[in-house]
């Protein structure tokens, strides 16, 4: 563990069998401004370059501040994908703005939503022609109680996790993924049309099948390489958090392990016609979380599941940092209440390094926060949140 601890401090990247050492560059959100966002009428925050803590009772708006920051990175909410539902009740718009410093340059990011109108997203006052062009500019990782869905929900959630990590550094992958989704929709619409009209034209179907197969092969290859690089990072973090008591694995399941996608699509034409949708392809991929040789979902204790999820997110952060050379912003939503003292201590030891970057934390207890950060010897800025109002800023220095 001493070797990996040293690598974590200086910055590292793992690709196949090669370690690359570098000093990751920091990125900072300096100010956050919101208007009519969720339960906030208006707020403007000057933020600490290291750790910022939002303290208040449940339902006061702490998590909404993290979600506003998430919007600035991903052009959408972490919790609610319907933009209009994030507008303050009874009003017609919201605005979220952030002033960042990245690679010693200022980045002003603007997100504006009006009911029944197109979302506006701007970088330095220039509107993006495509929202996808913004993804990856401001890398970010969110750790939330909602992460439990990675274990307990369907395969789509786990695919989104894989895609979300890769898309923050690989524009080509994101473009291919979006195109794959469009082609898949067209192929499915054609299959449904065949069923409704009681007709079938294989030549027409082949046009979409060939496009889908070509994209699917490329996406599958990137996912395979990503998981090969990512798994050792994840295993290291799990060992650090759990004390190295259990072995963990990530098992990537894909139809494309069995053969070329073009052949799979040809072999399942009859099945697809009966189902009226495409039954094989990378849109059916899954990631199985394993504890030893057993599925985590069935055999993992609550503590083991929490350690697993936390290790996944920290590995996500370390992986993005290694491939982009920039330390992502880390959002920790209400996790100290969900972790025991051993895991809290392990987490803070992992994030308390010179090169870790900016962190945002929510919690209901100022006393617990003071204890956690005092033990970790970390400076931070605390904000009190009540009924959509942010006040009483306090700076806590390392004793």
HELIX and SHEET records of a PDB file:
HELIX    1   1 UNK A    2  UNK A   10  1                                   9    
HELIX    2   2 UNK A   62  UNK A   74  1                                  13    
HELIX    3   3 UNK A   83  UNK A   86  5                                   4    
HELIX    4   4 UNK A  131  UNK A  133  5                                   3    
HELIX    5   5 UNK A  145  UNK A  148  5                                   4    
HELIX    6   6 UNK A  149  UNK A  152  1                                   4    
HELIX    7   7 UNK A  155  UNK A  167  1                                  13    
HELIX    8   8 UNK A  171  UNK A  197  1                                  27    
HELIX    9   9 UNK A  202  UNK A  242  1                                  41    
HELIX   10  10 UNK A  255  UNK A  257  5                                   3    
HELIX   11  11 UNK A  261  UNK A  267  1                                   7    
HELIX   12  12 UNK A  269  UNK A  275  1                                   7    
HELIX   13  13 UNK A  282  UNK A  284  5                                   3    
HELIX   14  14 UNK A  296  UNK A  299  1                                   4    
HELIX   15  15 UNK A  302  UNK A  324  1                                  23    
HELIX   16  16 UNK A  341  UNK A  351  1                                  11    
HELIX   17  17 UNK A  366  UNK A  376  1                                  11    
SHEET    1   A 2 UNK A  12  UNK A  15  0                                        
SHEET    2   A 2 UNK A  18  UNK A  21 -1                                        
SHEET    1   B 6 UNK A  40  UNK A  46  0                                        
SHEET    2   B 6 UNK A  27  UNK A  37 -1                                        
SHEET    3   B 6 UNK A  93  UNK A 102 -1                                        
SHEET    4   B 6 UNK A 105  UNK A 114 -1                                        
SHEET    5   B 6 UNK A 120  UNK A 123 -1                                        
SHEET    6   B 6 UNK A 126  UNK A 127 -1                                        
SHEET    1   C 6 UNK A 140  UNK A 143  0                                        
SHEET    2   C 6 UNK A 329  UNK A 333  1                                        
SHEET    3   C 6 UNK A 359  UNK A 363  1                                        
SHEET    4   C 6 UNK A  51  UNK A  55  1                                        
SHEET    5   C 6 UNK A 380  UNK A 386  1                                        
SHEET    6   C 6 UNK A 389  UNK A 396 -1                                        
SHEET    1   D 3 UNK A 248  UNK A 253  0                                        
SHEET    2   D 3 UNK A 286  UNK A 291 -1                                        
SHEET    3   D 3 UNK A 294  UNK A 295 -1                                        
END                                                                             
